[in-house]
């Protein structure tokens, strides 16, 4: 599929990007090559290929869900400049 400068201008407008006039022909050539590659890939018969969710059909190893650290909430709250009812108090930043 071949794109001309008018097509590239329309695509640039829709994408809200500015392309300098001296680069339009270069972009037209590059985009045409990409579209040709897509057409070539669409011609490949994949009717006998089974769809897969993961290329290696691997399953994730799960770890045991257990607590590994002690509860230090009170210690951290004691180090903060201001806290109230178990929450950190911070200065207001939005008026």
N, C-alpha and C positions, 0 to 999 in steps of 0.2 A: 504494500500500500504506500503510495507516495503522497506526501503532504506538500502543499505549496505555501508560499509566504502568507497568503490570506488565512489559511488554516492555522498556521502558527500564531498569527496575530489574534485570532479568535480564541485559541486555547489559552494564550497569555492573558487575554482580557478576562476570561472565565476564572482563571487561576489567580487573578489579581496580581500579576507580576509584570514588571516592565522589562522589555527586551529591546536593546538598542537596534536600530535598523540595520546596522552592518553585521549583526549576529543572526538575523532571521534565517538566512539561507543555511547557515551552519546548524541551527536548531532544527530546521526542516529536514535536513539530511539525517541528523542523529535520531530524531523521532521516527522517521520513515524506516530506518534500520531496526529500531526497537519493534515497531509494528510488524515488520516483515518477519522478525524472529518469533513473535507471538503467533502469527499465521502459520509459520512452519511448525511450531509446537502443537498447534491445534490440529494439524493434519496427522499426528501420530495416533495410531489406534490404541486406545487404552481400555477398550471394552472388556478385555480379559484380565485387567489389573484390579486386584481387590483393594478397596480403599482401606487406609489404616490411620489410626489416630496418632501413632507414634512410629517413627521409622524403624525402631528396634523392638517394638512391642514389649518394651521393658516395663516392669512394675517398680514402683518406688519402695525402697526399704523404709519401713517405719521404725522409729525409735520408741522406746517405752516412755510414756508421759509421766514423768516424776519430777518432784521439786528438787532442785540442785542447789538453791541458795536459800539462806535464812531470811526471814522477814526483818528488814532493817528500816521500815517506814518511820518509826518514831525517832530513830537516830538521824535520819535525813531531815525530818521536819524540825528537829532541834537545831540543826545546822543552818536552816534557812532564816533569812532576816525577819520574815513574817509568815505566820500560818494561823489558820483558824479551822476548827472542827476537822482536823486531818487533811486540810488542803493548803497548798502554797498560795500566798497572797502576792499578787504582782501589781505594779503600778498600771493605771489605766493608760492605754496608748491610743485609743480611738475616742474622739470627742463626740 
